[in-house]
Amino acid sequence: MHPLLTGPLTLESVTVRIADLPPHCDGLRIAQLSDFHYDGLGLSDELLEEAVALVNRLQPDLVALTGDFVTYDPSPIEPLSRRLRALQSRFGCFAVLGNHDSYRSGSADYITRALTAAGIEVLRNQIAYPFGEALPLVGLADFWSKAFSPQVLESLPPHTPRLVLSHNPDSAAPLQAHRVDLQLSGHTHGGQVVILGGRSPQQYYFDFCAQLPNAVRRCLPFAGGACAQVVRNWDWSQGLHQVGSNQLYVNRGLGTYLPGRFLCPPEVTLLTLHPL
């Protein structure tokens, strides 16, 4: 993607307060990257290298990759995983897959193998303990897939804080039934185009459609059962949100679709954890 259509890479530094955070986890720093769409068009090698270099300069404790490594063809995961191998952190690099990582039969397994070979641990409804048992890291299968299974959270003690990687922020709605101290997601690209009030056009459009009678709404593009061709909850399209008693952070991603980004640049996130 041409730099004029993408915009400059930005660093978003966010402090997150977590109840029951163990003392040894106070000040933990997590770098998040998302939505690479590494397909020869959506993400340039130059921007990818810049993002990897920025993460390494930050010296995070952990790197979280929240899905959509490719767009349709899974084969670009091979050169992408070789570049992602350069990511450095104290406790390693963990990933979940996105909807685009499963478009073709066998893609999810192929992408998982490539990332694993690059030293990146892929979690698919699994729990890891990079910080010890007092702060588990849960990675969920993509929300749109049949494999999505938040029930894995039920195996954790209720008093134990936990971090959750889940590509699609819409998953935060059903996850309200579980304790999720911080969910990291991507998927939306931040809406790619942001206008008045810091909201995307999609948010204004769907808010308008919600006021219309069902008979009228069914006649409008994407206005019915979902607007869901991308995401239902456009208010969660980027940044930190409170969802019930849970917290959600949505990264704007690195990759870009046409017609490009406007006031919504690609993002590296650095999240610092502190006790509530």
Secondary structure, 3 states (H helix, E strand, C coil): CCHHHHCCCEEEEEEEEECCCCHHHCCCEEEEECCCCCCCCCCCHHHHHHHHHHHHHHCCCEEEEECCCCCCCCCCHHHHHHHHCCCCCCCCEEEECCHHHHCCCCHHHHHHHHHHHCCEEECCCEEECCCCCCCCEEECCCCCCCCCCHHHHHHCCCCCCCEEECCCHHHHCHHHHCCCCEEEECCCHHHCECCHHHCCHHHHHHHHHHCCCHHHHCCCCCCCCCHHHCCCCHHHCCEEEEECCEEEEECCCCCCCCCCCECCCCEEEEEEEEEC
